[in-house]
Amino acid sequence: MPNTATVGQRFQIDDRVVRNHTIGYSGSKYKKHIGVITEALTRANKIGVNQYYYKVLWDDRRSSEHAQHSLKPVE
């Protein structure tokens, strides 16, 4: 059995995050989107484990929702 640990909620409201967006087919080029967490959501997957999602207000004033694994903190 693999050694896995529960991660929990990584981000709080008003945290700055970045999301890499792949450009083209190569996967080696990324466009970075930087924004602020506006809302944190929890949803249960099909086996009942809670997964974390966040609503993000991007710097270009767009808003979208993303899973925790697709976001990284701004360093």
N, C-alpha and C positions, 0 to 999 in steps of 0.2 A: 504494500500500500504506500502511495507517495506521501511524503512528509509535507502536508499543507497546513497553513495557518490562516485563520480568519483575518481579513484585512481591516474591516470596519470602514467607517466614513473618513475619507482622507481630507475633504475640503469643507470649509465653513462659508457661510454667507459673507460676501465682500472680499473673498480671496481672489487674487489674480491668477488666471490659468492660461495655458497655451494649448492649442490643438494643432497638430501637424496634418495638413491636407495634402495627399499625394497628387502630384501633377503628372499627367501622362501615363504611359504604360510601364515605364522602367521601375517605378517605385523608389528611385534614388533621389528624386527631386521633391522637395516639400515646400508648401506655402504655409507660413505660420499665421494662425489666427489667435489674437490675444484678447481676453475679455475678463469680466467679473462675474462671479457666481451670484445669482439673484435668488435662487430657490433650490433647496435640497429635497429630493424625493426618494422614497423607498418603495420598491415593488418586489413582490415574491415571484420567483421563477417557478417552473412547473413542478419542481420537487419541494417547494416551500421555503427555499433559502432567500433571504432578503438581498436584493441587488440595489446599489445606489446610483441614482441619476441626478443630474444637475441642470438647471436652466441657466444659461449663460448669456449675458448681454455683451456682445462683441464691441470692440472699439469703433467699428464702422456703424454702430447703432442697430445692427441686426440682433435678433434673439433666437436661440435654438436650445434644444435639449439633448444631452449627451450622457452616455454611460461613463461611470467613474474611470474605467480602464483606458478611455480614449483621451483623457485630460492629464496634463502635468502642471505642477506649480511653476510660476514664473520665477526664475532665479536672478 
